[in-house]
Amino acid sequence: MAEQATASDLLQTPLNDLHVELGARMVSFAGFSMPVQYPTGIMTEHLHTREHAGLFDVSHMGQAWLIGPDHETTARALEALCPSNMVELKPGRQRYTVLLNEDGGIVDDLMVTRPLAAERDGQLFIVVNASRKDVDYALLRDKLPDNVRLELVEDRALIALQGPEAVAVVASHAPAAAELGFMDADFMELDGIDCHISRSGYTGEDGVEMSVPAGAAEAIAKALLADERVKPIGLGARDSLRMEAGLCLYGHDLDETTSPVEGSITFAMQKRRREEGGFPGAAHIQKELAEGPSRVRVGFKLDGKAPAREGAEIRLPDGTVIGTVTSGGFAPTMGAPIAMGYVDAAHSELGTKVNLVVRNRELPAQVAAMPFVQQRYYRKPKN
Amino acid sequence: MTTYYSKDHEWISVDGDVATVGITNYAQEQLGDVVFVELPEVGKTVSQGDEAAVVESVKAASEVYAPLDGEVVETNGTLEDEPAKVNEDPEGAAWFVKMKLSNTNQLSELLDADGYKAFIAEL
């Protein structure tokens, strides 16, 4: 029943001492000792983030630069590995994308930022999943052309502050953060410390992710936590928040066997790339775009209160198996269980009645629109 | 009435040959916020170690094992509507099942309060 205590061979983030001081329950996650929850518990942490601001240590994620001679060269090098438009990504803008294998399967999902500063022309900042760092870096080193190199950032922590009050809190330490629109990013000073801040996140709320010097991470986290609007949030609530927002977790909802079309993340494929191809598995993915995929990721709302979790079989009322749940659990904002999973495309229509099989029992559910909870990303007012 | 404890973090309060079973405060702390409890049917016969109930927290599902052989004679239906009671009063109002014991000799395998306290101190 209990989580095992931290093994000594686990990596620690620069905020490890702070987590322990705050009374976090630490668990092993992707080779790191990470806080799964603090004493108030996942439910309280989740709801606090939706109402105020939650501070997340995401320093386990991989930060790196792709560095080439000019933007066009670096962007084209990355476009050879992903289906998104990187060439037309504007300075100071961030974009979600995926690395693809030769079959069009997803190697990882990641965020890519083109720096605003002209002196960083030719550079792209990437943030990848902790569990996929080694695979991603090996792929990039293997595939990038000689004039574009991968430079790992290993002296920086990554801290997310998420929730409707998050940006107001950050702006009291880094006023320039308030000027960012959704998916904007820039270097700026936070209490005099040089940080890279993007207005994005993994909760469906407004908020920021801050790449900060490792040595200053604890001081920054403490300064933010000193604001009564901010509470520390663990991986447990991070998972329930992203699920409500309909966002994928790599290794669960996406993997090397799922394509971006099957994964319902075609928003990451801009028009030029869809038409031109030129990414791994392009023929397969373009065929799926034209004819529809054979299976697709959808959301589910359950009729009852019992949650269905990863691995639960998805059946039609007549007993036909049509897929498997890839993420599922209790949605604190909704006070009800939700799930997502892959089903045969023929049965993916909203409202389709299914049963999710838990402990040999069929739990009635129906295909539901995602996000389950309205995303509240910041949109800059138009002048 | 005597209260015993299992190494699976259940408390067992025995009155004659009827045992009231719930999960300990330590167990609810480990589970975190309980969002669903699945109880067995009244009349179900269980053997020691069988799955008797399931507790779902936000994060995960955990089985509650029958600490003794017997027959389920009553279940605490209020937990189906108010699962959070398991966090609020685990060793009182949030009992899970009452069982009619078929082998009271098994009680000797359980821990007393001091024994359980020592057991969790080691975890």
Interface residues (C-beta under 8 A of the other chain):
Chain A: M1 A2 E3 V36 Q37 G41 I42 M43 T44 H46 G236 A237 D239 S240 K305 A306 P307 R309 G329 F330 P332 P337 R359
Chain B: D8 H9 A27 Q30 L31 G32 D33 V35 F36 E38 V54 E56 S57 V58 K59 A60 A61 S62 E80 P83 L123
